Amino acid sequence: MKKTFLSLLAAAAFLFTACEPKNEPQGGIEIPTLDPATENYERTLMLEQFTGQGCGYCPTGASIIEEGLEGIEDRVIWTAHHAGFAADDFTISNSESLVKTFGVSSAPAMMLNRENTTFTCVNPDGSIEDKTQLVHTPSSFTDPASTFKAELSKEGEATVHIQTNLDGQKLTVAVYGAVKEQQDIRITAYIQENKLIGEQSDYATNQIIKNYEHNHVPRVFMSATLGDAVTPEGKLYQKTYTVELDSKWNIDNCEVVAFVTKKTGYKPVLNAASAPVQSAQ
């Protein structure tokens, strides 16, 4: 009887331990224990732009986005996928896959949190109407800033934290956080680079700009394109990635982007974060 009781006690202890998130150091990173009840669920806007070096309207589209984000840049994660127009020097297969998944048919285009967004639109004939769409053309917004701020007024449904550890060219990234409500999620994580110089077609000036600065350019996905499936334990989640950085990249201009989405459907973004490759957040 005593042996049976001890066996049951050991089994219960194992089950209890199995339900607790694992916080052992991962690749030199010690992930702290979080309390979902005290996490800050303030929304960060995930803006995914579709562009291309041969897209003559894309510099204007980027300028419209940049002006609309003035003053709220620190609450926005901006990624510029070189896809949706034609492949160029900065195109990666993951970006092309997203074009097919979300039905992007042209560039410039963008999505906000991968959700249907209601905005005031200027039609080609000059008429104005409210539309609700998943994929937008930046120039169709009458007031981009108001649209972006409206998205930021919504509370996030998760928190996202990033820690990095760089050892030579080997980068370890820990993505962790909490969900407000227990649910299965997907974690998407990749590295993007800023200040890349290359050619760019520009219809506004009717020329090919030789030294155009391309920013927010995805370089490599550490996760699957549509994210890695994760089941939070007690509303807490974590996942660690390791990747070898390309020696051609300027590490000082590289950042890690990570966001959490719902597991199903078009995978709307619950929240997002970014962190420099060479420092922890």
N, C-alpha and C positions, 0 to 999 in steps of 0.2 A: 504493500500500500504506500509506504514512504517513497519507494522508487518511482511509482506511478505519479505521485503528487509532485515530485521534483521534476519529472519529465514534463508534466503539464505546465509547471511554473516556467521552465526553460523555454517551452514553446510560446507561452504568452509573452515572455520577455523578447523573444525573437520577433514576434509579430509587431510588438510596440516599436521596437527599434527600426523595423523595416518601413514603418510609416513616417519616420522622421526624416526630413531632408538631410542628405549627406553633405557635410561642410568641411571635409578633409581638404588640405591644400591640393590644388589641381595645377600642375605645371608651374609651380612656384607662386600660385595665387591662392590666398586663403579667403574663402567666400564667407562673409559675415552672416550671422543668423538674423533674419528680418522678422518683424511683426506686421502681418498684413493689415491689422487694425490701425497702425500708426503710420503706414506708408503714405507718401504724398502722391495722389493720383492726378495731379495737374497734367493737362493734355499737352503733348508735343505734337505738332502737325507733321505728318509724313507726306512730303510732296515728291511725287515721281514724275519727272519730265521725260518726254521722248523727243529726241533731237537728232541732228546729223550734220556733218561737215558740209555736205552738199545741199542742205536745206536752206535756201535763201531767206526764208521767212523766220528761221529759228533765232537769229540774233535779236530781232525785234521781240519775239516771244519771250526770250530770256530777260530782256530789259523790262518787259511788262511785269514778269514775275518778281524781278528784283525790286522794282519800285513798289509793288504791292506788299512786299515783305519788310519794307523799311520800318525800323523800330521794333520789330518782333523777330528779328533774325535768330535770336538765341533760343526761340521756342519752335524752331522749324528745322527739320532734317530734309535737305534738298538733295535729290539724286538725279543726275542727268543721264538717262540711258540713251546711248547712241544706236537707236533702233527706231523703226517706224517709218523711216524714209528710205535709206539705203545703208548698207554696211560701209564703215569707214575705218580710219586708223584706230579708233577707240571702241569699236564694237566688240562685245563678248556674247557668247552663245546664250547666256542666262537672260540678257536683255532682249534678245530676239525671241526667246521663249515667252517672256512676259507680253510681248506684242501680240502673239498668237492667243495667249490665255485671255487677255482682257479686250481683244478685238480692236486694238489700236490700228487705225487705217491710214494715218497720215501724221506728219510732224509740221510744226510744233504741236504737241499735245501734252496733257498732264492729268494725273489723278491725285485726289486728296484723300488720304487715309483709306484708299480703295473702297470708298463709299459713294453712293449716289449723292451728289451735292446739288442743292438748289441755288441758282444764281440768276441775276438779271442779265439777259443776253441781248446783244445787238445783232439782228439778222442782216444778211447781205443786202436786203432792200432798205435798210435803215430803220425798220420797225423794231420795237423793244418788247420783250416778253420774258416772263420767268420760265426757266427750264430746270429740269432735274435730270442730271446725267452722271455717269461714272467717269467717262473720259471727256475732257474739255479742250478747247482751243483757247489759249491765253487771251488772244485779241478779241474774243467774243464777250469777255467780262466787261461790264460797264464800270464796275468798281471792285477790282481784285482785292484791294486791302480789306474792304468790308467782308468779302467772302472768306478770306483767310482768317480774319479775327472772329467771325462767327463760328468757324470750326474750332478755334482755340477756346471758345467759351464753353465747349462741351468737356465734361470731366472724362479723363481716361478710364479705361476699365482694367488697366494693369499698370505696374511700374516696371521700368527697365533700367538696370544698372550694368555698367561695363567696367571690367578691370582688364588691364593688359600687362603682359610680361614679355619683353623683347630680349632675346639672347642671340646676339649676332643677327642673322637674318631669319631666325626662327621666332615666330610670334605666337604666344598663347593668349587666348581671349576667353574670359569668363563672362557669360551673359546670365544674369539672374534677376529675380524680382518676385512680385506677388500679383495675384489676380484678385479683383474685388469679389467675384463670385467663382466658386469652384467650377472649372470647365477645362476640357482638353484644348490645347493651344498649339500653335506652330511658332518656332523661333527662326527668323531669317537674319543672317549675319554675313556681312561682306566688307571688303576694304575698298574705299574709293580715294581718288587722288585729285588734288587741286593744282591750279597753275600749270597746266599742260599747254604747251605752245604748238599750234598747228594751223593749217589752212582752214578757212571758213568762207563759204559762199554767203553773200549779203546783198539781198535785193534792194535794201534801203539806199545803199551806196552804189549799187550796180557794179560790184567788183568782187574779186576773191581776196579776202584779207589774209595775208601771208602769216602774220604773227598774232593770231587771235588766241586769247586765253580761254581755255576750256576748263571748267570747274565741275566738281561733284561727279567725277567720272568713275563708275565702278571698274575695279581692276580684277578682283577675284571673289567669288562667292565661297564662303566657308561652309555654309549650310546648303541644303537643296534649294533650288530656285524659288519654290513656294514655301520654303521653311521646313524645319524638322519637327515632327510631331512629338509633343511632350505632354505628359499628364502631371500637373502640379500635385504636390503632396502637402496637404493642409494649406492650400492656396499659395504655396511657395514653389518656385521652379528654378532650375539652373541647368546650364549646359556649357561645356568647355570645348573650345576649338583650338587646333594647332595648324599653322600654315607657314610655308616657307615663302618669304618675301622675294620678289624679283629684284635683282640688283640694279635694274634699270629704273626702278621707281625711286623718287625722291621721298625718303621716309618722313622727312620734316613736313611734307605736304600731304601725307596720307592720314586717313582717319578710319576708324571702325564704325560702321553703322549697324545697328541691331534694332529689330522691332518684333513685337509680338502680335500675332493675328489670331482670329478665330480659326478653328481647324477646318471648318467646312465652307462650302460655297465659294464666293470670290475672295474669301479670307480678309474681311475688313480689319484694319489695323487698330489694335487696342491701345497701343502707345509705342513710342520709339525713343531712341537715344543715340548719341554718337560720342566718340572719345578719340583723342589723338593716339596714334599708334605708339608713341614713345612715352606716354604718361597714363596714369590710371584715373578713372572717374569714379 
